[in-house]
Amino acid sequence: MHVISFRILREYTENHADSQEALRELHKKKCPMLFLLEESGKTKADLQYFLDSESLIDDILNGTQKITLELAEKLGDFFHIEASLFHE
């Protein structure tokens, strides 16, 4: 699992009123990125379009793609959260 797992969830839930429900939802999901997509109302296709790469998103979701600083910044922009949550 990527760095994003608990750091992103903490950031996300701190900024949302129903954080307990958000925590319960995360436990039902394997991938925090899918959780963020669902909670933001965006789709995998939206993210693929935003990053201009279909395979990159699949690799991130499969855990085979390391999230670089540049990619973390793009993901932060896409989800409107701090890029540091995606990168150590």
C-alpha positions as CSV (number, residue, x, y, z in Angstrom):
1,M,0.0,0.0,0.0
2,H,1.3,3.5,-0.8
3,V,2.2,6.3,1.6
4,I,-1.2,7.8,0.8
5,S,-3.2,5.2,2.7
6,F,-3.6,6.7,6.2
7,R,-2.2,10.1,5.7
8,I,-4.7,10.9,2.9
9,L,-7.6,9.4,4.8
10,R,-6.7,11.5,7.9
11,E,-6.5,14.7,5.8
12,Y,-9.7,13.9,3.9
13,T,-11.7,13.1,7.0
14,E,-10.5,16.1,8.9
15,N,-11.9,18.2,6.1
16,H,-15.3,16.5,5.9
17,A,-18.1,16.6,8.4
18,D,-19.0,12.9,8.4
19,S,-15.5,11.6,9.0
20,Q,-16.7,8.5,10.9
21,E,-18.6,7.4,7.9
22,A,-15.6,8.1,5.7
23,L,-13.5,5.9,7.9
24,R,-16.0,3.1,7.7
25,E,-16.0,3.4,3.9
26,L,-12.2,3.2,3.7
27,H,-12.2,-0.1,5.6
28,K,-14.5,-1.5,2.9
29,K,-12.0,-0.6,0.2
30,K,-8.5,-1.9,-0.6
31,C,-7.1,1.2,-2.4
32,P,-7.1,4.7,-0.9
33,M,-7.0,6.1,-4.5
34,L,-10.3,4.4,-5.3
35,F,-11.7,5.8,-2.1
36,L,-10.6,9.3,-3.0
37,L,-12.1,9.0,-6.5
38,E,-15.4,7.8,-5.1
39,E,-15.6,10.5,-2.4
40,S,-14.6,13.3,-4.8
41,G,-17.3,12.2,-7.3
42,K,-14.6,11.8,-10.0
43,T,-13.9,8.7,-12.0
44,K,-10.8,6.8,-13.0
45,A,-11.4,8.1,-16.5
46,D,-11.3,11.7,-15.2
47,L,-7.9,10.9,-13.5
48,Q,-6.6,9.2,-16.7
49,Y,-7.6,12.3,-18.7
50,F,-6.1,14.7,-16.2
51,L,-2.8,12.8,-16.1
52,D,-2.9,11.9,-19.8
53,S,-2.1,8.3,-19.1
54,E,-4.3,5.2,-18.8
55,S,-1.5,2.8,-17.9
56,L,-0.1,5.0,-15.2
57,I,-3.4,5.1,-13.3
58,D,-3.7,1.3,-13.6
59,D,-0.2,0.9,-12.2
60,I,-0.9,3.2,-9.3
61,L,-4.1,1.4,-8.4
62,N,-2.2,-2.0,-8.7
63,G,0.5,-0.7,-6.4
64,T,3.2,-1.2,-9.1
65,Q,3.9,2.5,-9.7
66,K,5.9,4.6,-7.3
67,I,4.5,8.0,-6.8
68,T,7.1,10.6,-7.6
69,L,7.1,14.1,-6.4
70,E,5.9,15.4,-9.7
71,L,3.1,12.9,-9.8
72,A,2.2,13.7,-6.1
73,E,1.8,17.3,-7.1
74,K,-0.5,16.4,-10.0
75,L,-2.6,14.1,-7.7
76,G,-2.8,16.9,-5.1
77,D,-4.1,19.3,-7.7
78,F,-6.6,16.7,-9.0
79,F,-8.0,15.9,-5.6
80,H,-7.5,19.4,-4.1
81,I,-5.4,18.1,-1.2
82,E,-1.8,18.5,-0.2
83,A,0.7,16.8,-2.5
84,S,2.8,15.8,0.4
85,L,0.1,13.2,1.3
86,F,1.1,11.2,-1.8
87,H,4.8,11.4,-1.3
88,E,7.2,10.9,1.5
